[in-house]
Amino acid sequence: MASLPIARAAISTLKNPFDVETVCASDDLAAHLDELQLDLGEGPCWMALSTRAPVLVPDVQHTWNPAWPSLHTAIAECGIRSVFAFPLIIGSLEIGAVDLYVDAPHPFTSSDVARASALADIAALTVLNQALDRQPTEEGDATQDSPYSRREVHQATGMVMAQMKVGPDDALLLIRARAFAEGRSVRDIASQIIDRQISFPL
């Protein structure tokens, strides 16, 4: 972060064969904002990956983006004023994105964009190498989940698929809708689904 005018950052994986989860974050706020994007399925990280191009929002307070209405409000309420997202891509492989946050309105210069894009390329290789190096345990799981693992979300999605006879996208949408309606995180709802405190159909 020292080479860029930013306050915090987070990296997430967003596409198969990777889990949809935060890989790392500079602090709790960056991790929280990243998880919000994963919960809502919207935000600059998703847009950066889908467009395969940087998403630059130098002034969140005065830049309304209809592509992520819920997240826009949450970012502003957290005191973040600028957001910059860069895709993690290696050739045709779409991995995820890195989100960069600034606590004051601050435009990225062309040299900032070039530097951040180069760092994103390095991050993409690092994430890919870590995924390839991850060794399974005797049970077949990864040796250690990251602190931001959303393994319970994947498990809950499978349970909802079985209960509702729907595909994974629709199952996750049902979980997200329940979390949004109750003002809770997707991981909270997923934990209750796994514990069979919540089941579908309701």
Helices and strands as residue ranges (DSSP letters): E 8-13, E 21-25, H 28-40, H 44-51, E 55-57, G 60-62, H 69-77, E 82-90, E 93-102, H 110-133, H 151-164, H 168-182, H 186-194
